[in-house]
């Protein structure tokens, strides 16, 4: 299956980027590129399509939305929401959704601007069976809001889970997991979850 996923190509920030970042209290990393962790998350979702079938799914901090698009196109999810806190990024998400809309079948797909600190006002609390995110635990100042959003958005009934792909980046991941515990949620960390990813990572670090 072929995806067309556009991103900004001018290669430099402009003043409006920083104005929007300050206004919405978000970073600009989603405008920079497709980050490797997003690509690995997309590969994982493609390889584990069954876990999303008939589920309501949201991707947090999605950047250009590659993983969310993969879930929408290949897993028979009921609904996929592809979100980011930066409205500039969400414009790109919507463009990529429109470009690939013919691949989604009966899956309902939508984009939204979602600031984790303001998730309670989004009218989507207690909605999702699965949350996915990649490299969202880097900035420690956003940990509390992110952990709060995860707890708020997951369904209370039945089995629901959040799947995060993240490099450790010093102690940033550990600090985020502390916030997860403080919010009454449980977690497990799996590093060697796929032989192809492990082999590729080993080659990069040789």
N, CA, C and O atoms as a DFTB+ gen file, in Angstrom:
824 C
 N C O
     1  1       0.837      -1.188       0.000
     2  2       0.000       0.000       0.000
     3  2       0.876       1.243       0.000
     4  3       1.875       1.303       0.717
     5  1       0.507       2.228      -0.798
     6  2       1.303       3.447      -0.927
     7  2       0.623       4.591      -0.183
     8  3      -0.579       4.811      -0.336
     9  1       1.411       5.334       0.640
    10  2       0.916       6.518       1.321
    11  2       1.619       7.740       0.772
    12  3       2.809       7.699       0.461
    13  1       0.877       8.827       0.656
    14  2       1.461      10.125       0.326
    15  2       1.367      10.975       1.583
    16  3       0.271      11.318       2.026
    17  1       2.510      11.314       2.156
    18  2       2.519      12.033       3.432
    19  2       3.384      13.279       3.275
    20  3       4.611      13.186       3.238
    21  1       2.752      14.434       3.184
    22  2       3.461      15.679       2.939
    23  2       3.987      16.279       4.231
    24  3       3.413      16.088       5.303
    25  1       5.091      17.008       4.112
    26  2       5.633      17.762       5.228
    27  2       6.205      19.074       4.702
    28  3       6.427      19.232       3.502
    29  1       6.436      19.996       5.605
    30  2       6.981      21.278       5.180
    31  2       8.435      21.096       4.762
    32  3       9.199      20.405       5.437
    33  1       8.811      21.714       3.656
    34  2      10.127      21.454       3.082
    35  2      11.018      22.688       3.003
    36  3      12.076      22.629       2.377
    37  1      10.622      23.818       3.624
    38  2      11.439      25.017       3.476
    39  2      12.717      24.971       4.306
    40  3      13.640      25.752       4.070
    41  1      12.776      24.061       5.275
    42  2      14.034      23.819       5.985
    43  2      14.437      24.863       7.000
    44  3      15.556      24.816       7.509
    45  1      13.562      25.808       7.312
    46  2      13.927      26.819       8.304
    47  2      12.666      27.332       9.003
    48  3      11.601      27.399       8.390
    49  1      12.781      27.693      10.273
    50  2      11.636      28.244      10.986
    51  2      11.398      29.686      10.584
    52  3      12.288      30.340      10.041
    53  1      10.202      30.184      10.849
    54  2       9.935      31.597      10.658
    55  2       9.275      32.156      11.917
    56  3       8.909      31.405      12.821
    57  1       9.129      33.453      11.969
    58  2       8.647      34.107      13.182
    59  2       7.285      33.601      13.608
    60  3       7.026      33.458      14.803
    61  1       6.407      33.327      12.651
    62  2       5.060      32.855      12.995
    63  2       5.101      31.520      13.727
    64  3       4.239      31.249      14.564
    65  1       6.103      30.670      13.420
    66  2       6.245      29.395      14.137
    67  2       6.370      29.632      15.634
    68  3       5.716      28.961      16.433
    69  1       7.205      30.580      16.009
    70  2       7.451      30.849      17.419
    71  2       6.265      31.560      18.071
    72  3       5.980      31.339      19.248
    73  1       5.583      32.403      17.320
    74  2       4.394      33.062      17.846
    75  2       3.311      32.043      18.182
    76  3       2.681      32.117      19.237
    77  1       3.102      31.095      17.280
    78  2       2.096      30.057      17.510
    79  2       2.527      29.146      18.654
    80  3       1.701      28.752      19.478
    81  1       3.815      28.808      18.709
    82  2       4.333      27.976      19.790
    83  2       4.067      28.620      21.142
    84  3       3.634      27.943      22.075
    85  1       4.319      29.915      21.258
    86  2       4.085      30.617      22.521
    87  2       2.601      30.734      22.843
    88  3       2.201      30.594      23.999
    89  1       1.793      30.989      21.834
    90  2       0.355      31.186      22.059
    91  2      -0.316      29.916      22.557
    92  3      -1.192      29.972      23.420
    93  1       0.095      28.760      22.013
    94  2      -0.561      27.498      22.358
    95  2       0.238      26.656      23.346
    96  3      -0.177      25.551      23.697
    97  1       1.385      27.173      23.798
    98  2       2.248      26.450      24.735
    99  2       2.602      25.062      24.202
   100  3       2.440      24.051      24.887
   101  1       3.090      25.043      22.962
   102  2       3.510      23.796      22.321
   103  2       4.895      24.000      21.728
   104  3       5.368      25.129      21.601
   105  1       5.542      22.892      21.367
   106  2       6.835      22.992      20.692
   107  2       6.630      22.900      19.185
   108  3       5.526      22.643      18.706
   109  1       7.715      23.114      18.452
   110  2       7.654      23.094      16.989
   111  2       8.240      21.824      16.376
   112  3       8.451      21.771      15.165
   113  1       8.504      20.813      17.180
   114  2       9.184      19.628      16.656
   115  2       8.365      18.913      15.588
   116  3       8.930      18.263      14.709
   117  1       7.033      19.027      15.655
   118  2       6.203      18.363      14.663
   119  2       6.342      18.935      13.269
   120  3       5.954      18.292      12.293
   121  1       6.896      20.148      13.158
   122  2       7.087      20.767      11.855
   123  2       8.402      20.373      11.202
   124  3       8.599      20.616      10.011
   125  1       9.304      19.769      11.964
   126  2      10.681      19.598      11.500
   127  2      10.819      18.495      10.467
   128  3      11.390      18.706       9.397
   129  1      10.290      17.304      10.791
   130  2      10.486      16.144       9.914
   131  2       9.637      14.990      10.423
   132  3       8.973      15.104      11.453
   133  1       9.662      13.885       9.698
   134  2       9.147      12.623      10.232
   135  2      10.238      12.061      11.144
   136  3      11.315      11.702      10.668
   137  1       9.975      11.984      12.425
   138  2      10.980      11.483      13.360
   139  2      11.046       9.958      13.286
   140  3      10.030       9.314      13.026
   141  1      12.219       9.372      13.510
   142  2      12.363       7.908      13.406
   143  2      11.383       7.139      14.278
   144  3      10.882       6.092      13.867
   145  1      11.103       7.641      15.473
   146  2      10.190       6.915      16.359
   147  2       8.782       6.844      15.778
   148  3       8.063       5.875      16.026
   149  1       8.374       7.857      15.006
   150  2       7.061       7.823      14.347
   151  2       7.043       6.735      13.279
   152  3       6.045       6.033      13.118
   153  1       8.138       6.600      12.559
   154  2       8.216       5.567      11.530
   155  2       8.196       4.174      12.153
   156  3       7.576       3.257      11.615
   157  1       8.877       4.019      13.287
   158  2       8.877       2.728      13.969
   159  2       7.492       2.426      14.527
   160  3       7.034       1.284      14.465
   161  1       6.818       3.442      15.073
   162  2       5.450       3.251      15.554
   163  2       4.536       2.830      14.409
   164  3       3.719       1.923      14.570
   165  1       4.668       3.483      13.253
   166  2       3.842       3.112      12.103
   167  2       4.085       1.665      11.693
   168  3       3.141       0.937      11.385
   169  1       5.346       1.250      11.690
   170  2       5.680      -0.140      11.358
   171  2       5.061      -1.105      12.378
   172  3       4.522      -2.146      12.000
   173  1       5.138      -0.761      13.659
   174  2       4.544      -1.609      14.700
   175  2       3.036      -1.741      14.485
   176  3       2.493      -2.843      14.563
   177  1       2.362      -0.628      14.215
   178  2       0.912      -0.668      14.023
   179  2       0.547      -1.523      12.812
   180  3      -0.426      -2.276      12.849
   181  1       1.319      -1.408      11.754
   182  2       1.080      -2.219      10.563
   183  2       1.283      -3.699      10.859
   184  3       0.564      -4.550      10.334
   185  1       2.263      -3.999      11.699
   186  2       2.590      -5.391      12.027
   187  2       1.661      -5.991      13.070
   188  3       1.632      -7.209      13.244
   189  1       0.898      -5.150      13.768
   190  2      -0.007      -5.624      14.829
   191  2      -1.413      -5.079      14.588
   192  3      -2.059      -4.567      15.503
   193  1      -1.870      -5.196      13.356
   194  2      -3.154      -4.595      12.972
   195  2      -4.313      -5.109      13.812
   196  3      -5.258      -4.366      14.080
   197  1      -4.256      -6.369      14.232
   198  2      -5.379      -6.965      14.961
   199  2      -5.694      -6.226      16.257
   200  3      -6.845      -6.214      16.693
   201  1      -4.697      -5.614      16.874
   202  2      -4.938      -4.976      18.165
   203  2      -5.757      -3.684      18.030
   204  3      -6.223      -3.142      19.032
   205  1      -5.934      -3.190      16.799
   206  2      -6.700      -1.967      16.580
   207  2      -8.064      -2.225      15.956
   208  3      -8.899      -1.322      15.894
   209  1      -8.298      -3.447      15.493
   210  2      -9.543      -3.757      14.799
   211  2     -10.753      -3.502      15.709
   212  3     -10.789      -3.948      16.856
   213  1     -11.730      -2.783      15.179
   214  2     -12.981      -2.455      15.884
   215  2     -12.753      -1.582      17.118
   216  3     -13.595      -1.551      18.016
   217  1     -11.630      -0.877      17.171
   218  2     -11.312      -0.017      18.317
   219  2     -11.389       1.454      17.920
   220  3     -11.307       1.812      16.745
   221  1     -11.548       2.287      18.938
   222  2     -11.427       3.740      18.770
   223  2     -10.022       4.130      19.219
   224  3      -9.602       3.825      20.335
   225  1      -9.309       4.806      18.332
   226  2      -7.879       5.055      18.525
   227  2      -7.595       6.542      18.379
   228  3      -8.189       7.212      17.534
   229  1      -6.686       7.060      19.204
   230  2      -6.206       8.431      19.034
   231  2      -4.681       8.431      19.064
   232  3      -4.063       7.767      19.897
   233  1      -4.088       9.181      18.147
   234  2      -2.643       9.398      18.188
   235  2      -2.393      10.784      18.768
   236  3      -2.957      11.772      18.298
   237  1      -1.547      10.850      19.789
   238  2      -1.187      12.113      20.428
   239  2       0.144      12.614      19.875
   240  3       1.032      11.823      19.558
   241  1       0.273      13.942      19.762
   242  2       1.528      14.522      19.312
   243  2       2.007      13.905      18.016
   244  3       3.168      13.512      17.904
   245  1       1.123      13.818      17.036
   246  2       1.358      12.939      15.883
   247  2       2.287      13.515      14.824
   248  3       2.682      12.794      13.907
   249  1       2.650      14.798      14.922
   250  2       3.417      15.358      13.817
   251  2       2.600      15.274      12.539
   252  3       1.431      15.660      12.525
   253  1       3.192      14.779      11.479
   254  2       2.488      14.725      10.194
   255  2       1.500      13.573      10.095
   256  3       0.798      13.454       9.091
   257  1       1.428      12.715      11.122
   258  2       0.333      11.760      11.216
   259  2       0.539      10.412      10.573
   260  3      -0.435       9.722      10.274
   261  1       1.796      10.009      10.347
   262  2       2.049       8.762       9.630
   263  2       1.437       7.554      10.326
   264  3       0.749       6.762       9.683
   265  1       1.671       7.398      11.627
   266  2       1.152       6.218      12.337
   267  2      -0.363       6.191      12.332
   268  3      -0.963       5.138      12.115
   269  1      -0.988       7.331      12.567
   270  2      -2.446       7.387      12.538
   271  2      -3.002       7.026      11.176
   272  3      -4.023       6.345      11.081
   273  1      -2.340       7.477      10.118
   274  2      -2.775       7.132       8.763
   275  2      -2.662       5.633       8.513
   276  3      -3.542       5.032       7.898
   277  1      -1.583       5.036       8.988
   278  2      -1.398       3.590       8.831
   279  2      -2.500       2.826       9.558
   280  3      -3.062       1.875       9.015
   281  1      -2.806       3.238      10.779
   282  2      -3.875       2.580      11.534
   283  2      -5.202       2.711      10.799
   284  3      -5.949       1.740      10.673
   285  1      -5.490       3.910      10.317
   286  2      -6.762       4.154       9.633
   287  2      -6.906       3.326       8.362
   288  3      -8.004       2.884       8.023
   289  1      -5.794       3.117       7.662
   290  2      -5.854       2.457       6.354
   291  2      -5.741       0.944       6.409
   292  3      -6.145       0.265       5.465
   293  1      -5.198       0.399       7.497
   294  2      -4.845      -1.028       7.450
   295  2      -5.433      -1.887       8.562
   296  3      -5.261      -3.105       8.531
   297  1      -6.119      -1.307       9.544
   298  2      -6.461      -2.101      10.725
   299  2      -7.949      -2.310      10.960
   300  3      -8.321      -3.053      11.868
   301  1      -8.811      -1.679      10.172
   302  2     -10.261      -1.765      10.375
   303  2     -10.671      -1.220      11.731
   304  3     -11.610      -1.722      12.349
   305  1      -9.972      -0.196      12.195
   306  2     -10.404       0.505      13.405
   307  2     -11.743       1.186      13.145
   308  3     -12.050       1.549      12.009
   309  1     -12.540       1.361      14.199
   310  2     -13.819       2.058      14.055
   311  2     -13.592       3.538      13.804
   312  3     -14.222       4.139      12.933
   313  1     -12.676       4.121      14.586
   314  2     -12.407       5.549      14.488
   315  2     -10.936       5.801      14.792
   316  3     -10.361       5.171      15.680
   317  1     -10.331       6.722      14.054
   318  2      -8.966       7.139      14.322
   319  2      -8.941       8.667      14.368
   320  3      -9.327       9.332      13.406
   321  1      -8.486       9.209      15.486
   322  2      -8.298      10.648      15.631
   323  2      -6.795      10.908      15.629
   324  3      -6.061      10.325      16.426
   325  1      -6.343      11.776      14.741
   326  2      -4.922      12.105      14.624
   327  2      -4.747      13.524      15.144
   328  3      -5.253      14.470      14.541
   329  1      -4.038      13.686      16.254
   330  2      -4.022      14.973      16.947
   331  2      -2.612      15.492      17.164
   332  3      -1.642      14.735      17.193
   333  1      -2.530      16.800      17.314
   334  2      -1.295      17.464      17.707
   335  2      -1.682      18.771      18.387
   336  3      -2.765      19.308      18.150
   337  1      -0.796      19.277      19.229
   338  2      -1.091      20.531      19.918
   339  2      -0.830      21.763      19.090
   340  3      -1.295      22.849      19.435
   341  1      -0.098      21.620      18.003
   342  2       0.274      22.749      17.165
   343  2      -0.686      22.843      15.976
   344  3      -0.707      21.935      15.144
   345  1      -1.477      23.910      15.872
   346  2      -2.456      23.996      14.783
   347  2      -1.824      24.026      13.397
   348  3      -2.458      23.613      12.426
   349  1      -0.590      24.505      13.286
   350  2       0.093      24.432      11.989
   351  2       0.285      22.977      11.564
   352  3       0.074      22.624      10.403
   353  1       0.683      22.150      12.510
   354  2       0.891      20.737      12.223
   355  2      -0.433      20.069      11.854
   356  3      -0.485      19.237      10.948
   357  1      -1.495      20.437      12.556
   358  2      -2.807      19.842      12.272
   359  2      -3.261      20.155      10.851
   360  3      -3.950      19.341      10.236
   361  1      -2.892      21.310      10.321
   362  2      -3.202      21.614       8.919
   363  2      -2.549      20.592       7.989
   364  3      -3.163      20.160       7.013
   365  1      -1.305      20.206       8.289
   366  2      -0.625      19.187       7.489
   367  2      -1.285      17.824       7.668
   368  3      -1.439      17.069       6.708
   369  1      -1.672      17.515       8.905
   370  2      -2.379      16.253       9.154
   371  2      -3.632      16.175       8.284
   372  3      -3.879      15.163       7.627
   373  1      -4.422      17.253       8.284
   374  2      -5.663      17.259       7.507
   375  2      -5.371      17.106       6.019
   376  3      -6.087      16.396       5.313
   377  1      -4.322      17.771       5.544
   378  2      -3.934      17.615       4.138
   379  2      -3.590      16.161       3.826
   380  3      -4.010      15.629       2.798
   381  1      -2.831      15.520       4.705
   382  2      -2.442      14.130       4.483
   383  2      -3.639      13.197       4.569
   384  3      -3.701      12.201       3.848
   385  1      -4.599      13.511       5.453
   386  2      -5.826      12.723       5.505
   387  2      -6.618      12.856       4.214
   388  3      -7.103      11.864       3.670
   389  1      -6.747      14.082       3.729
   390  2      -7.499      14.300       2.489
   391  2      -6.834      13.587       1.313
   392  3      -7.516      13.019       0.460
   393  1      -5.512      13.618       1.271
   394  2      -4.776      12.986       0.175
   395  2      -4.972      11.480       0.162
   396  3      -5.011      10.867      -0.905
   397  1      -5.096      10.874       1.351
   398  2      -5.179       9.419       1.457
   399  2      -6.573       8.915       1.818
   400  3      -6.726       7.756       2.202
   401  1      -7.579       9.755       1.702
   402  2      -8.918       9.408       2.193
   403  2      -9.493       8.154       1.556
   404  3     -10.285       7.454       2.185
   405  1      -9.113       7.860       0.329
   406  2      -9.640       6.677      -0.330
   407  2      -9.166       5.369       0.255
   408  3      -9.696       4.312      -0.088
   409  1      -8.158       5.416       1.150
   410  2      -7.586       4.196       1.721
   411  2      -8.243       3.783       3.034
   412  3      -7.920       2.724       3.572
   413  1      -9.163       4.598       3.565
   414  2      -9.634       4.378       4.939
   415  2     -10.845       3.472       5.052
   416  3     -11.207       3.081       6.162
   417  1     -11.484       3.126       3.949
   418  2     -12.641       2.243       4.019
   419  2     -13.735       2.836       4.884
   420  3     -14.093       4.003       4.730
   421  1     -14.272       2.023       5.806
   422  2     -15.365       2.481       6.674
   423  2     -14.859       3.130       7.964
   424  3     -15.664       3.565       8.789
   425  1     -13.551       3.201       8.147
   426  2     -12.995       3.806       9.358
   427  2     -13.225       5.311       9.346
   428  3     -12.896       5.987       8.372
   429  1     -13.790       5.832      10.430
   430  2     -13.972       7.274      10.579
   431  2     -12.633       7.885      10.985
   432  3     -12.028       7.449      11.965
   433  1     -12.167       8.886      10.246
   434  2     -10.862       9.494      10.503
   435  2     -11.023      11.005      10.595
   436  3     -11.670      11.622       9.749
   437  1     -10.436      11.588      11.616
   438  2     -10.479      13.045      11.723
   439  2      -9.229      13.557      12.411
   440  3      -8.562      12.834      13.151
   441  1      -8.930      14.813      12.153
   442  2      -7.804      15.477      12.807
   443  2      -8.339      16.424      13.876
   444  3      -9.497      16.838      13.833
   445  1      -7.488      16.757      14.825
   446  2      -7.892      17.760      15.805
   447  2      -6.673      18.365      16.473
   448  3      -5.640      17.712      16.628
   449  1      -6.809      19.623      16.867
   450  2      -5.812      20.278      17.691
   451  2      -6.110      19.920      19.138
   452  3      -7.204      20.193      19.633
   453  1      -5.147      19.310      19.821
   454  2      -5.360      18.867      21.201
   455  2      -4.159      19.242      22.042
   456  3      -3.082      18.661      21.901
   457  1      -4.348      20.212      22.913
   458  2      -3.349      20.567      23.910
   459  2      -3.579      19.690      25.125
   460  3      -4.678      19.684      25.679
   461  1      -2.567      18.949      25.550
   462  2      -2.753      17.954      26.596
   463  2      -3.270      18.575      27.892
   464  3      -4.074      17.951      28.584
   465  1      -2.839      19.761      28.231
   466  2      -3.305      20.413      29.451
   467  2      -4.777      20.784      29.388
   468  3      -5.415      20.984      30.421
   469  1      -5.314      20.876      28.186
   470  2      -6.700      21.291      28.009
   471  2      -7.592      20.164      27.510
   472  3      -8.695      20.402      27.016
   473  1      -7.103      18.934      27.643
   474  2      -7.849      17.791      27.105
   475  2      -9.238      17.668      27.715
   476  3     -10.162      17.174      27.069
   477  1      -9.387      18.115      28.950
   478  2     -10.680      17.990      29.632
   479  2     -11.770      18.786      28.924
   480  3     -12.952      18.456      29.017
   481  1     -11.361      19.840      28.215
   482  2     -12.329      20.679      27.508
   483  2     -12.618      20.188      26.093
   484  3     -13.358      20.840      25.356
   485  1     -12.057      19.071      25.708
   486  2     -12.158      18.610      24.323
   487  2     -13.392      17.760      24.037
   488  3     -13.655      17.428      22.881
   489  1     -14.153      17.405      25.071
   490  2     -15.363      16.585      24.921
   491  2     -15.089      15.197      24.359
   492  3     -15.968      14.600      23.738
   493  1     -13.877      14.671      24.567
   494  2     -13.572      13.318      24.109
   495  2     -13.035      12.463      25.261
   496  3     -12.352      11.466      25.028
   497  1     -13.341      12.847      26.489
   498  2     -12.854      12.066      27.624
   499  2     -13.552      10.715      27.678
   500  3     -14.701      10.573      27.259
   501  1     -12.825       9.712      28.208
   502  2     -13.366       8.369      28.379
   503  2     -13.888       7.799      27.063
   504  3     -14.963       7.201      27.020
   505  1     -13.112       7.992      25.983
   506  2     -13.591       7.660      24.635
   507  2     -12.807       6.544      23.969
   508  3     -13.392       5.767      23.214
   509  1     -11.506       6.430      24.216
   510  2     -10.645       5.646      23.344
   511  2     -10.204       4.321      23.960
   512  3      -9.903       4.229      25.150
   513  1     -10.178       3.301      23.104
   514  2      -9.673       1.992      23.506
   515  2      -8.149       1.962      23.485
   516  3      -7.522       1.295      24.308
   517  1      -7.554       2.693      22.533
   518  2      -6.103       2.679      22.366
   519  2      -5.605       4.100      22.108
   520  3      -6.173       4.832      21.297
   521  1      -4.546       4.474      22.804
   522  2      -3.793       5.694      22.522
   523  2      -2.439       5.273      21.986
   524  3      -1.816       4.357      22.523
   525  1      -1.974       5.934      20.930
   526  2      -0.610       5.711      20.450
   527  2       0.113       7.052      20.414
   528  3      -0.501       8.096      20.192
   529  1       1.419       7.010      20.633
   530  2       2.233       8.224      20.597
   531  2       3.683       7.843      20.392
   532  3       4.115       6.766      20.805
   533  1       4.440       8.732      19.748
   534  2       5.863       8.477      19.548
   535  2       6.671       9.707      19.949
   536  3       6.368      10.830      19.547
   537  1       7.707       9.466      20.752
   538  2       8.661      10.499      21.158
   539  2       7.972      11.724      21.753
   540  3       8.359      12.857      21.469
   541  1       6.963      11.498      22.571
   542  2       6.231      12.610      23.190
   543  2       6.694      12.909      24.611
   544  3       6.210      13.860      25.225
   545  1       7.618      12.119      25.145
   546  2       8.034      12.281      26.538
   547  2       9.336      13.065      26.675
   548  3       9.938      13.078      27.749
   549  1       9.775      13.716      25.602
   550  2      11.071      14.390      25.619
   551  2      11.074      15.606      26.542
   552  3      11.974      15.754      27.370
   553  1      10.071      16.481      26.406
   554  2      10.035      17.722      27.176
   555  2       9.379      17.484      28.537
   556  3       8.182      17.210      28.616
   557  1      10.167      17.591      29.600
   558  2       9.672      17.278      30.937
   559  2       8.552      18.203      31.378
   560  3       7.691      17.803      32.162
   561  1       8.550      19.448      30.881
   562  2       7.513      20.394      31.287
   563  2       6.127      19.989      30.796
   564  3       5.125      20.521      31.276
   565  1       6.053      19.056      29.846
   566  2       4.761      18.587      29.345
   567  2       4.339      17.247      29.949
   568  3       3.273      16.733      29.611
   569  1       5.150      16.676      30.828
   570  2       4.854      15.348      31.370
   571  2       3.523      15.291      32.113
   572  3       2.728      14.377      31.895
   573  1       3.279      16.260      32.986
   574  2       2.043      16.237      33.769
   575  2       0.825      16.306      32.862
   576  3      -0.137      15.560      33.047
   577  1       0.867      17.203      31.881
   578  2      -0.263      17.325      30.970
   579  2      -0.476      16.082      30.143
   580  3      -1.616      15.679      29.909
   581  1       0.607      15.466      29.694
   582  2       0.494      14.261      28.875
   583  2      -0.077      13.097      29.677
   584  3      -0.969      12.394      29.202
   585  1       0.430      12.890      30.886
   586  2      -0.090      11.813      31.734
   587  2      -1.575      12.044      32.053
   588  3      -2.372      11.106      32.046
   589  1      -1.931      13.301      32.331
   590  2      -3.327      13.653      32.597
   591  2      -4.199      13.324      31.388
   592  3      -5.283      12.759      31.533
   593  1      -3.719      13.683      30.191
   594  2      -4.495      13.436      28.975
   595  2      -4.697      11.950      28.734
   596  3      -5.784      11.528      28.341
   597  1      -3.662      11.152      28.965
   598  2      -3.771       9.705      28.768
   599  2      -4.863       9.126      29.664
   600  3      -5.718       8.367      29.207
   601  1      -4.824       9.493      30.939
   602  2      -5.826       8.961      31.877
   603  2      -7.224       9.436      31.507
   604  3      -8.186       8.675      31.615
   605  1      -7.344      10.679      31.073
   606  2      -8.641      11.249      30.751
   607  2      -9.251      10.629      29.493
   608  3     -10.458      10.397      29.434
   609  1      -8.422      10.364      28.499
   610  2      -8.941       9.948      27.197
   611  2      -9.273       8.461      27.117
   612  3     -10.160       8.069      26.359
   613  1      -8.577       7.630      27.885
   614  2      -8.837       6.190      27.824
   615  2     -10.198       5.853      28.426
   616  3     -10.633       6.462      29.403
   617  1     -10.854       4.876      27.824
   618  2     -12.127       4.401      28.360
   619  2     -11.936       3.809      29.747
   620  3     -10.921       3.168      30.024
   621  1     -12.909       4.026      30.614
   622  2     -12.855       3.454      31.961
   623  2     -13.286       2.000      31.973
   624  3     -12.822       1.220      32.805
   625  1     -14.166       1.629      31.059
   626  2     -14.705       0.271      31.044
   627  2     -13.889      -0.611      30.101
   628  3     -13.354      -0.143      29.096
   629  1     -13.806      -1.900      30.447
   630  2     -13.112      -2.848      29.583
   631  2     -11.610      -2.635      29.579
   632  3     -11.043      -2.039      30.495
   633  1     -10.981      -3.134      28.527
   634  2      -9.525      -3.050      28.403
   635  2      -9.172      -1.866      27.511
   636  3      -9.642      -1.770      26.377
   637  1      -8.356      -0.981      28.023
   638  2      -7.855       0.131      27.219
   639  2      -6.371       0.297      27.525
   640  3      -5.918      -0.034      28.620
   641  1      -5.612       0.811      26.554
   642  2      -4.174       0.907      26.745
   643  2      -3.575       2.027      25.912
   644  3      -4.124       2.425      24.884
   645  1      -2.447       2.523      26.374
   646  2      -1.668       3.521      25.642
   647  2      -0.341       2.891      25.253
   648  3       0.324       2.258      26.072
   649  1       0.034       3.072      23.999
   650  2       1.276       2.512      23.469
   651  2       2.193       3.674      23.095
   652  3       1.901       4.436      22.174
   653  1       3.294       3.800      23.814
   654  2       4.246       4.878      23.574
   655  2       5.539       4.300      23.016
   656  3       6.077       3.328      23.545
   657  1       6.027       4.907      21.949
   658  2       7.357       4.589      21.441
   659  2       8.252       5.778      21.763
   660  3       7.961       6.912      21.384
   661  1       9.341       5.501      22.465
   662  2      10.159       6.620      22.927
   663  2      11.588       6.200      23.189
   664  3      11.822       5.164      23.812
   665  1      12.564       6.992      22.719
   666  2      13.937       6.802      23.209
   667  2      14.008       7.291      24.648
   668  3      13.162       8.070      25.086
   669  1      15.010       6.838      25.377
   670  2      15.087       7.214      26.790
   671  2      15.465       8.677      26.982
   672  3      14.971       9.317      27.911
   673  1      16.331       9.224      26.126
   674  2      16.724      10.626      26.194
   675  2      17.077      11.044      27.616
   676  3      16.367      11.835      28.236
   677  1      18.185      10.503      28.126
   678  2      18.575      10.770      29.510
   679  2      17.572      10.144      30.457
   680  3      17.274       8.955      30.345
   681  1      17.044      10.929      31.393
   682  2      16.061      10.383      32.337
   683  2      14.646      10.853      32.020
   684  3      13.743      10.711      32.845
   685  1      14.449      11.419      30.815
   686  2      13.145      11.975      30.482
   687  2      12.043      10.922      30.488
   688  3      10.966      11.159      31.035
   689  1      12.300       9.763      29.888
   690  2      11.291       8.707      29.870
   691  2      10.985       8.229      31.278
   692  3       9.819       8.030      31.619
   693  1      11.999       8.043      32.097
   694  2      11.780       7.591      33.479
   695  2      10.924       8.588      34.251
   696  3      10.043       8.191      35.014
   697  1      11.178       9.866      34.058
   698  2      10.395      10.893      34.743
   699  2       8.935      10.870      34.294
   700  3       8.025      11.058      35.102
   701  1       8.723      10.638      33.000
   702  2       7.349      10.550      32.514
   703  2       6.630       9.342      33.115
   704  3       5.459       9.434      33.483
   705  1       7.321       8.226      33.212
   706  2       6.700       7.035      33.789
   707  2       6.350       7.243      35.265
   708  3       5.394       6.653      35.768
   709  1       7.117       8.073      35.950
   710  2       6.761       8.437      37.324
   711  2       5.418       9.172      37.350
   712  3       4.595       8.938      38.234
   713  1       5.206      10.052      36.387
   714  2       3.928      10.754      36.290
   715  2       2.785       9.782      36.006
   716  3       1.686       9.936      36.537
   717  1       3.050       8.780      35.166
   718  2       2.037       7.770      34.875
   719  2       1.629       7.048      36.161
   720  3       0.441       6.839      36.410
   721  1       2.605       6.675      36.964
   722  2       2.307       6.002      38.231
   723  2       1.529       6.908      39.172
   724  3       0.586       6.468      39.830
   725  1       1.924       8.166      39.235
   726  2       1.245       9.104      40.126
   727  2      -0.209       9.322      39.731
   728  3      -1.031       9.709      40.562
   729  1      -0.528       9.074      38.463
   730  2      -1.909       9.182      37.997
   731  2      -2.676       7.866      38.148
   732  3      -3.792       7.736      37.644
   733  1      -2.083       6.897      38.836
   734  2      -2.772       5.646      39.132
   735  2      -2.817       4.658      37.996
   736  3      -3.639       3.742      38.006
   737  1      -1.944       4.823      37.007
   738  2      -1.908       3.897      35.879
   739  2      -0.704       2.973      35.992
   740  3       0.272       3.290      36.671
   741  1      -0.780       1.845      35.330
   742  2       0.294       0.854      35.346
   743  2       0.985       0.834      33.987
   744  3       0.376       1.157      32.967
   745  1       2.250       0.455      33.981
   746  2       2.980       0.422      32.721
   747  2       3.966      -0.734      32.711
   748  3       4.337      -1.258      33.762
   749  1       4.383      -1.123      31.527
   750  2       5.507      -2.036      31.351
   751  2       6.347      -1.490      30.201
   752  3       5.826      -0.859      29.281
   753  1       7.642      -1.738      30.263
   754  2       8.570      -1.264      29.243
   755  2       9.134      -2.473      28.511
   756  3       9.668      -3.389      29.137
   757  1       9.017      -2.476      27.191
   758  2       9.546      -3.552      26.358
   759  2      10.523      -2.950      25.356
   760  3      10.158      -2.062      24.585
   761  1      11.753      -3.427      25.367
   762  2      12.761      -2.887      24.453
   763  2      12.961      -3.777      23.224
   764  3      13.001      -3.267      22.105
   765  1      13.084      -5.066      23.402
   766  2      13.333      -5.984      22.281
   767  2      12.015      -6.621      21.833
   768  3      11.775      -7.807      22.055
   769  1      11.159      -5.797      21.190
   770  2       9.815      -6.243      20.828
   771  2       9.706      -6.707      19.379
   772  3       8.696      -7.292      18.988
   773  1      10.757      -6.445      18.568
   774  2      10.704      -6.803      17.151
   775  2      12.124      -7.032      16.651
   776  3      12.984      -6.166      16.814
   777  1      12.379      -8.185      16.046
   778  2      13.747      -8.515      15.639
   779  2      14.242      -7.609      14.509
   780  3      15.418      -7.247      14.476
   781  1      13.351      -7.243      13.585
   782  2      13.783      -6.381      12.485
   783  2      14.166      -4.991      12.982
   784  3      15.168      -4.427      12.543
   785  1      13.372      -4.441      13.894
   786  2      13.697      -3.130      14.460
   787  2      14.978      -3.196      15.268
   788  3      15.810      -2.292      15.191
   789  1      15.145      -4.265      16.045
   790  2      16.352      -4.420      16.847
   791  2      17.586      -4.536      15.961
   792  3      18.618      -3.931      16.252
   793  1      17.485      -5.306      14.885
   794  2      18.619      -5.448      13.951
   795  2      18.964      -4.123      13.286
   796  3      20.138      -3.774      13.163
   797  1      17.934      -3.377      12.852
   798  2      18.166      -2.091      12.212
   799  2      18.810      -1.107      13.184
   800  3      19.724      -0.369      12.817
   801  1      18.328      -1.102      14.427
   802  2      18.894      -0.209      15.447
   803  2      20.349      -0.563      15.741
   804  3      21.182       0.320      15.943
   805  1      20.645      -1.850      15.765
   806  2      22.021      -2.293      16.029
   807  2      22.957      -1.841      14.928
   808  3      24.091      -1.444      15.196
   809  1      22.481      -1.899      13.671
   810  2      23.310      -1.479      12.543
   811  2      23.591       0.019      12.593
   812  3      24.687       0.461      12.250
   813  1      22.591       0.804      13.024
   814  2      22.753       2.264      13.126
   815  2      23.823       2.621      14.147
   816  3      24.576       3.576      13.956
   817  1      23.891       1.844      15.247
   818  2      24.797       2.180      16.338
   819  2      26.134       1.458      16.264
   820  3      26.942       1.558      17.188
   821  1      26.380       0.730      15.174
   822  2      27.660       0.045      15.025
   823  2      28.801       1.031      14.764
   824  3      29.951       0.619      14.613
